[in-house]
Amino acid sequence: MLLERLGIPFLAVSPAVDESALPGEPTATTAFRLAEAKARSVADLHPDALIIGSDQVADCGGRPVGKPGTHERAVAQLAELSGQTVIFHTGLALLDAATGQCQTALVDVRSTFRVLAPAEIEAYLRRERPYDCAGSVRSEALGIALFERIESDDPTALIGLPLIRLTSMLRAAGVAVLSRQT
């Protein structure tokens, strides 16, 4: 969905990468490492492509905030995050598979949750069912209402792909996004 905004042709490929954090690994490091690992994992399949890898890890007070998986865990997670600030670390990699050159970046989004009443949490979860989203947040939809404030120089990073930074990387790789004919 986000790449379509740039109007460039692309193929989405699922990477074969273990997304587990390494023991003692900081959340930002995990996101950064996994973004590049995802890009490199598909390079053999597309040896002449520019490959985008991205990964997001949420952090609240130094603790990773994962995907809840179930309704019950999402309720508990949102109750814990109510009124707290979470940093969504988004790692980004643009790999030129032909040359092996890889540009990387880490884009942080500092997101402060509103104080949420139990009824608000329940209503949100029943409508969105964001059980596969870090922090139980689907920010591209109703999840944006969970926040009091969001701070970032690249707002699409919260959704999982920082397009401002990616556009800069593509330009450096010779892809003129703004000059393309559609």
C-alpha positions as CSV (number, residue, x, y, z in Angstrom):
1,M,0.0,0.0,0.0
2,L,2.7,2.5,0.9
3,L,5.0,1.7,-2.0
4,E,2.1,2.3,-4.4
5,R,2.2,6.0,-3.3
6,L,5.5,6.3,-5.0
7,G,4.2,5.1,-8.4
8,I,7.2,2.8,-9.0
9,P,6.8,-0.9,-10.1
10,F,7.6,-3.4,-7.4
11,L,7.1,-7.0,-6.5
12,A,6.4,-8.0,-2.8
13,V,8.3,-11.0,-1.6
14,S,8.2,-12.6,1.8
15,P,11.7,-12.9,3.3
16,A,12.8,-16.1,5.0
17,V,14.2,-14.4,8.2
18,D,13.9,-15.3,11.8
19,E,12.6,-12.1,13.3
20,S,13.6,-12.9,16.9
21,A,15.7,-10.5,18.8
22,L,19.2,-11.7,19.8
23,P,19.8,-12.1,23.5
24,G,20.3,-8.7,25.1
25,E,19.9,-6.9,21.7
26,P,18.4,-3.4,22.0
27,T,15.1,-2.9,20.2
28,A,16.5,-0.3,17.7
29,T,19.4,-2.7,16.8
30,T,16.9,-5.5,16.2
31,A,14.9,-3.4,13.7
32,F,18.0,-2.2,12.0
33,R,19.5,-5.7,11.7
34,L,16.3,-7.3,10.5
35,A,15.7,-4.7,7.8
36,E,19.0,-5.5,6.1
37,A,18.6,-9.3,6.7
38,K,15.2,-9.2,5.0
39,A,16.6,-7.4,2.0
40,R,19.6,-9.8,1.7
41,S,17.4,-12.9,2.1
42,V,15.8,-12.4,-1.2
43,A,18.8,-11.1,-3.2
44,D,19.6,-14.4,-4.8
45,L,16.0,-14.6,-6.2
46,H,16.3,-11.1,-7.7
47,P,20.0,-10.6,-8.6
48,D,19.4,-7.4,-10.6
49,A,16.9,-5.7,-8.4
50,L,16.9,-2.9,-5.8
51,I,15.5,-4.7,-2.8
52,I,13.8,-2.9,0.1
53,G,13.8,-4.4,3.5
54,S,12.0,-3.0,6.5
55,D,11.3,-4.0,10.1
56,Q,9.7,-2.3,13.0
57,V,10.2,-3.0,16.7
58,A,8.3,-1.0,19.4
59,D,9.9,-0.1,22.7
60,C,8.3,1.2,25.9
61,G,10.8,2.1,28.6
62,G,13.5,-0.2,27.2
63,R,11.2,-3.2,26.9
64,P,10.1,-4.5,23.5
65,V,6.4,-4.3,22.7
66,G,5.3,-7.1,20.5
67,K,2.3,-8.3,18.6
68,P,-0.3,-9.5,21.0
69,G,-1.7,-12.4,19.0
70,T,-5.0,-12.6,20.9
71,H,-7.7,-10.3,22.1
72,E,-7.0,-10.9,25.8
73,R,-3.3,-10.0,25.3
74,A,-4.2,-7.0,23.3
75,V,-6.5,-5.7,26.1
76,A,-3.7,-6.2,28.6
77,Q,-1.1,-4.6,26.3
78,L,-3.2,-1.5,25.6
79,A,-4.0,-1.1,29.3
80,E,-0.3,-1.1,30.0
81,L,0.5,1.3,27.3
82,S,-2.3,3.7,28.2
83,G,-0.7,7.1,28.9
84,Q,2.8,5.9,28.0
85,T,5.2,6.8,25.3
86,V,6.3,4.1,22.9
87,I,9.1,4.5,20.4
88,F,8.5,2.6,17.1
89,H,11.9,1.9,15.6
90,T,11.7,1.3,11.9
91,G,14.8,-0.2,10.2
92,L,15.1,0.4,6.5
93,A,17.5,-1.1,3.9
94,L,17.8,-0.6,0.2
95,L,20.0,-3.3,-1.3
96,D,21.4,-3.1,-4.8
97,A,21.5,-6.9,-5.4
98,A,23.7,-6.5,-8.5
99,T,26.5,-4.6,-6.6
100,G,25.8,-5.7,-3.0
101,Q,25.7,-2.0,-1.9
102,C,23.2,-1.5,0.9
103,Q,21.9,1.8,2.2
104,T,20.5,1.6,5.7
105,A,18.6,3.9,8.1
106,L,16.8,3.8,11.3
107,V,13.7,6.0,11.7
108,D,12.1,6.5,15.1
109,V,8.5,7.5,15.8
110,R,7.9,8.7,19.3
111,S,4.2,8.0,20.0
112,T,2.4,9.0,23.2
113,F,-0.8,7.0,24.0
114,R,-3.8,8.7,25.3
115,V,-5.1,7.6,28.7
116,L,-7.5,4.9,27.6
117,A,-10.6,3.7,29.4
118,P,-11.3,0.0,29.4
119,A,-14.4,0.5,27.3
120,E,-12.3,2.5,24.7
121,I,-9.8,-0.3,24.5
122,E,-12.5,-2.9,24.0
123,A,-14.4,-0.9,21.4
124,Y,-11.1,-0.3,19.4
125,L,-10.1,-4.0,19.5
126,R,-13.5,-5.2,18.4
127,R,-13.5,-2.8,15.4
128,E,-9.8,-3.2,14.4
129,R,-8.7,-6.6,15.6
130,P,-5.0,-5.5,15.4
131,Y,-3.6,-8.7,17.0
132,D,-0.8,-9.0,14.4
133,C,0.4,-5.4,15.0
134,A,3.1,-4.3,17.4
135,G,1.5,-2.6,20.4
136,S,-1.9,-3.6,19.1
137,V,-1.8,-0.5,16.9
138,R,-3.1,-0.3,13.4
139,S,-2.2,3.4,12.9
140,E,-3.2,3.5,9.3
141,A,-6.8,3.0,10.5
142,L,-8.6,3.7,13.7
143,G,-5.4,3.0,15.8
144,I,-4.4,6.6,15.1
145,A,-7.1,7.7,17.7
146,L,-5.1,5.8,20.4
147,F,-2.4,8.5,20.3
148,E,-2.2,11.9,22.0
149,R,0.9,12.9,20.1
150,I,3.2,11.5,17.4
151,E,6.7,12.9,16.7
152,S,8.8,11.9,13.7
153,D,10.5,13.4,10.7
154,D,8.9,10.6,8.5
155,P,5.3,9.9,9.5
156,T,4.9,6.9,7.3
157,A,7.5,5.1,9.5
158,L,4.7,4.5,12.0
159,I,2.9,2.4,9.4
160,G,6.1,0.4,8.8
161,L,7.9,1.9,5.7
162,P,9.5,5.4,6.0
163,L,8.8,6.8,2.5
164,I,10.6,10.0,2.9
165,R,13.8,8.2,3.8
166,L,13.2,5.5,1.2
167,T,12.7,8.2,-1.5
168,S,16.1,9.7,-0.6
169,M,17.7,6.2,-0.8
170,L,16.1,5.5,-4.2
171,R,17.3,8.8,-5.5
172,A,20.9,8.0,-4.4
173,A,20.5,4.6,-6.2
174,G,19.5,6.4,-9.4
175,V,15.7,6.1,-9.2
176,A,14.1,9.5,-9.7
177,V,10.7,9.0,-8.1
178,L,9.5,12.5,-9.0
179,S,10.6,12.3,-12.6
180,R,9.0,8.9,-13.4
181,Q,6.3,8.7,-16.1
182,T,3.3,6.7,-15.1
